[in-house]
């Protein structure tokens, strides 16, 4: 330091002398200078700078270059740490405890010199995933290294957080209480049972003497032997909370003051998820479990430790942020007999949710679906609230076995199953054909039982091999006439190979609906997709196949139900939802289907014909005997009960629907579809059914839809038909 002061004095004298020389006329003889002039320094002499050393060290720490930082330490610090890896480990250990996602330090103000020592003020801003941002101000000590003629950092853990060199840093978590899930009528579907667990963080034990006293206290609280307690945390990671035992909250209160003396002792709430109705809508409710390895980093970035239980399926997963809340915590420093709170953030407790599910209808739908592989969805027509959703095979939340996993029972086929839509897609093709001006609802086509639009070598057949003869577009929807829709597809292809896919997206396909469940997006193919995915060129045959819901197109049963609800409610494509409370309202208006009122009416009439037109309807034979009316009080009763004089004018319960039979490929049986809404004149519910690899939609899916509608209105359930015939 004396060398530095001498040089600075010489510089000051030189500056003063030069200043005087430039501003005063020359005198002869020149006056003597009052300052002694030292000899001129040699060119290789360095000016030692504590500020430069401090700045270089902070820069190296910020970029986590611990090799560079280690070289800036003084001999004493290097001897204590031994190598750069140990320096890194000291910083990493603190970052781990604080759950730091980012740490940035900077020097503030000037340095304070005391002989050959200097102190720099260091402000460090921390970003913690659990307790948020906070700042600490510490002192970075520097010493002058005479042999090296340079300044070095005298390092202790106080440079990271003041007081840490002789203290213990501890993060105390505040866990969240998971909210309950209730059905629409208040039936509890998932609740939380709470216990208090006392445990040990091994790395916070200061000495063997402290450990023995701690074990004695824990033994009194838990009635476990000290060696049994020690075995529970021995060998565990230093910063890991190792549970010892569940204890009564009253015991924690009784021993609170003694517990607080031991930084290594902590308590945590332990929660056990309980499903009072484990067989009621298990795919909808879902279940909880440990965080999957692939999601661990994302959850830790949100403050989770990694050993918590989160929602894995169903609403438990889809609404996990609401039901599960967010953890909080307190970062404490125990040093010199004092406790310092460095940062804290309270936990966000989970909220209860009430679903739109009707337990009675849900159980009826599950019973009617039975063991057949597939799914059924029931929506409220006006707002697309889910009244029931079933998937088969199913499982019990209290017994999620490996067999259930292997059999695909955990897959919610209503939202995650992806299937070709078959003839349920013909509503989209009709909308596109009319909307693009290539046809009209009343245009008459000729169906001889086959279609040669691309030549006899590419002949395609109608499901009715004898053909439907002369038939309009609207009637073609009722009869599900393939030839009509092949021709419409060809005309759309001639206009644009993209247009049918664009209409499909406007009907909600190819995107997740946004329901509070894990779901698949499906697939709307187009020329770009085929080129990128398969390296092939889109052809007219692709569009013709798409026009009848075959080819590469994939949809979920929920997407088909969403489309059907839009056709029922006047053309508004509303997002299906399950959580009635708390309801997430959106300010964005729901999109509308690309339909004129006249086109929508023609489609609705075509769908009514599916169940009512004795000549063309594909499912009229499945709705035979479905003869119900609304009485004066609005109840649904057999029309035979209405007085004869009033029967002709009575309002009937009419179902509008569309069948579909989607080819599964190879020798596999097709997928059976039926989607419908009722009553046709003032829709209340939408029902969509998909059955895997079973046969025609009219034979298998339509009867199930009828039974679900009967269950909704409290009507006698019609028997499952035994006859099977090809009728789309």
Number of C-alpha atoms within 10 A of each C-alpha: 14 9 11 11 10 12 14 13 16 17 14 13 17 14 12 12 14 11 11 11 11 9 8 8 8 10 7 6 6 7 8 6 9 8 13 9 12 11 7 7 9 7 6 6 8 10 12 18 15 25 17 13 20 26 15 15 22 19 18 17 21 17 11 14 14 21 15 15 22 24 15 23 21 19 13 12 18 19 10 12 17 12 15 16 12 15 22 18 12 14 16 14 14 18 18 13 17 25 24 20 18 13 17 15 18 16 20 11 9 10 17 13 14 10 10 14 18 22 21 21 19 22 20 20 16 22 19 24 22 31 26 19 17 14 16 16 19 19 18 24 22 25 21 21 16 11 6 9 15 18 24 26 28 21 23 20 16 17 22 23 22 18 20 18 14 12 20 20 23 21 22 20 23 21 22 20 22 29 21 21 24 22 23 19 13 12 16 16 23 25 18 16 12 13 14 16 20 22 22 29 21 22 17 20 19 14 8 9 9 14 17 14 13 21 20 15 18 24 16 12 18 17 11 15 13 18 10 12 22 18 11 15 19 13 9 15 12 17 17 17 23 22 19 22 18 16 15 14 13 9 11 17 10 11 14 11 10 11 19 11 12 19 23 22 23 19 22 17 16 18 19 14 18 18 22 14 15 18 17 21 27 25 28 26 28 24 25 20 14 13 21 13 9 8 10 15 14 13 17 16 15 18 21 22 19 17 12 14 18 21 22 18 23 25 26 29 22 21 20 23 16 20 24 24 19 22 23 23 20 19 21 19 22 19 16 11 8 9 13 13 12 17 21 21 16 16 18 17 19 19 19 17 23 22 26 21 26 20 19 14 20 23 17 18 27 22 11 19 25 15 12 15 18 26 27 30 27 31 28 20 26 18 18 24 22 24 25 26 29 29 31 24 20 22 23 20 23 15 9 13 13 10 10 16 12 9 11 16 21 23 22 26 29 28 28 19 21 19 23 27 29 29 28 26 24 26 27 24 28 30 25 25 26 18 16 15 12 17 19 18 21 13 12 17 19 15 22 16 18 21 20 14 16 14 9 10 8 11 11 19 19 21 19 19 11 12 18 24 13 13 21 19 26 25 27 26 33 28 29 31 30 29 29 30 28 26 21 25 29 23 20 25 20 13 14 12 20 16 19 28 25 15 20 24 15 18 28 22 24 21 17 19 22 14 19 18 24 20 23 21 20 21 21 20 23 22 17 14 15 16 12 10 10 9 10 12 13 17 13 16 17 21 30 28 20 29 33 30 28 22 20 15 24 21 27 28 28 31 27 27 27 28 27 28 33 25 26 26 18 17 20 21 24 23 19 21 22 27 23 17 14 12 12 8 6 7 5 6 9 11 15 15 22 18 18 13 11 10 18 20 15 20 26 23 19 27 30 24 26 30 27 23 18 13 11 20 27 29 28 20 19 20 17 11 10 18 13 20 22 16 19 10 6 9 11 18 18 16 21 11 11 17 11 11 8 11 15 11 9 17 18 20 21 21 24 26 31 33 36 30 34 26 22 16 9 7 8 12 16 22 25 28 34 33 29 32 32 20 19 20 16 14 22 18 24 31 31 32 30 36 27 21 19 19 23 26 31 28 27 27 30 31 22 28 30 21 20 29 24 16 19 18 12 13 15 9 14 16 9 13 11 8 7 11 11 13 19 28
